[in-house]
Amino acid sequence: MLKPLGDRVVLKVQKEEEQSIGGIVIASNAKEKPTTGEVIAVGNGRILDNGQRVEPEVKVGQSVVFDKYAGSEVKYESEEYLVIRENDIIAVID
């Protein structure tokens, strides 16, 4: 499995289902980029200037909302993931 470094988080993006309105199917490239995902792996946290490590606030299994254009898409063992920095996460979904 992917193990993120520092303050990075690996997400499995929750893609929205294709919707049809009045028989018209919206092309996938015309849709908004998904902004929710499930945390798959979390790094050890970021290191402050004084050398202290700050533990990540998110945990594996949580659903989160993240910035629309955050991170890098990664394909690993035929699955697609998104690797983002923890500060690009806006909220945790309860």
CORHU-V962757 format. One record per backbone hydrogen bond with DSSP energy under -0.5 kcal/mol. CO is the residue of the C=O (numbers start at 1). NH is the residue of the N-H. E is the energy in kcal/mol with one decimal. If there is no record, write none. Layout:
CO|NH|E + CO|NH|E
This chain:
2|4|-0.6 + 5|8|-1.7 + 6|45|-2.7 + 7|86|-2.8 + 8|43|-2.2 + 9|11|-0.5 + 9|84|-2.5 + 10|40|-3.1 + 10|41|-1.4 + 11|13|-0.7 + 11|82|-2.4 + 12|38|-2.3 + 13|15|-1.0 + 19|26|-1.2 + 20|22|-0.6 + 21|24|-1.5 + 23|25|-0.6 + 24|21|-1.9 + 24|26|-0.5 + 27|30|-1.4 + 27|31|-0.5 + 28|31|-0.7 + 35|66|-2.6 + 36|14|-2.1 + 37|64|-2.9 + 38|12|-2.4 + 39|61|-2.8 + 41|10|-2.7 + 46|48|-0.5 + 46|54|-3.1 + 48|51|-1.9 + 52|48|-3.3 + 53|55|-0.6 + 54|46|-0.8 + 59|62|-1.8 + 62|39|-2.9 + 63|93|-3.3 + 64|37|-2.0 + 65|90|-2.6 + 65|91|-1.5 + 67|70|-1.4 + 72|83|-2.7 + 74|76|-0.5 + 74|81|-3.4 + 76|79|-1.6 + 79|76|-2.8 + 81|74|-2.8 + 82|11|-3.1 + 82|84|-0.6 + 83|72|-2.2 + 84|9|-3.2 + 85|88|-2.0 + 86|89|-1.8 + 88|67|-2.3 + 88|90|-0.5 + 91|65|-2.7 + 92|94|-0.6 + 93|63|-0.6
